[in-house]
Every structure is written in structure tokens, then in C-alpha cells.
């Protein structure tokens, strides 16, 4: 590995120059994990430890972002022996809401696999809507909170979030700004494409 060496770079971002301080010669790293878990002791228990699966082991993979395909193949190679020995195991795939992960979910290797978009990343994508409309203000943060809770805890909550995106898009000030309108449409389309993978309340109910 290279020695740790810091540098300051000037980059052009959103039309203005900004200084970014970071590790010289390093790029963003993509990560994948394979986790083995036991079945919950008692799915109906009030005790969270008994109600949830217990983690047995985790294998972590990491590569530079430019090597995403190789990283995915490496992770599949790690899963293959487990599937060969225990084809009966229940499999779950968890990823953020990035577009390339949506394409990965649609691939043939995840047939008969439960697919989930991480709620934290889904909430971040929702937050982009109110921030675009209200800015990082009290009103903007208040608009973020309710749909985010509904998304996590109410059956079909993702439909409420999609409806809220449509409401924001119909606001007069959004119609007058093509940039904000495009952002809202892009984020709404992400939720529409990943609807089944964001039905968190239904999944929680089926697990108990």
C-alpha cells in the first residue's frame, strides 16, 4: 500500500471551484458483504434478540469503484459454495437505491432471492425532494420526517412517498424550475422502480 499522503485538490463542482482535502492517489471504494445468519429463536417474542436472526459470520469484499463488475463476481464466487452445500437456505440481497443496483437486482442470479433496498438510503433519496423544494430549513426537515416514518412502518408506505413526490412536483414554484422538476421526477421514478423492494412494513410483518 502507498504511504498515507494528503493533498489539496481544486475541482469544478456545480459551476464553482472548491478545494477538497483527502488522501492523495486514492479513489472511492466499492464494498460488498456476504453474511450468514441463523434463524430467529422465537419470531413472535417481544425480545428483539430472540425475534431477529443472529449473525454467524460476515465476509467483506472491497475494490476500487472502477472494478465494480469484478467485485460482484468475487462476491458471487464466495456465495456459490454455500449455495451448493445448502441450497435450501433462504437468501436475501440488500443494496442501496443506486440505478446500477436496480439492474443487478433484475439479473438472473437473484431469482428466488428476497430483494431489499436499504431503508437508510431510501430515506436519503426521499430527503432530496423536500430539500429541493424548501431548502435545508425547518419546513424542509419537517416535510422529510412524516413520509420517512410512513415508508418504514406503514404497509404500502412507498405508495404514500410516491404520491408525496407527485404533490411536490405540482407545486407552482417547482413547475417554474426545470432543474428541481427533473430532480423530483428522477427520485420519484427510483421509488416507482423499487416499490416491491421498499415495502418494509410488509416484510417486517411476514417475518413475525
Buried (B, 14 or more C-beta within 10 A) or exposed (E): EEEEEEEEEEEEEEEEEEEEEEEEEEEEEBEBEBEEBEEBEEEEEEEEEEBBBEEEEEEEBEBEEEBBEEBBEBBEEBEEEBEEEEEEEEBEBBBBBEEEBBEBBEEEEBEEEEBBBBBEBBBBBBBBBBBBBBEEEEEBEEBBEEBBEBBBEBEEBBBBBBEBBEEBBEBEEBEEBEEBBEBBBEBBEBBEBBBEBBBBBBBEEEEE
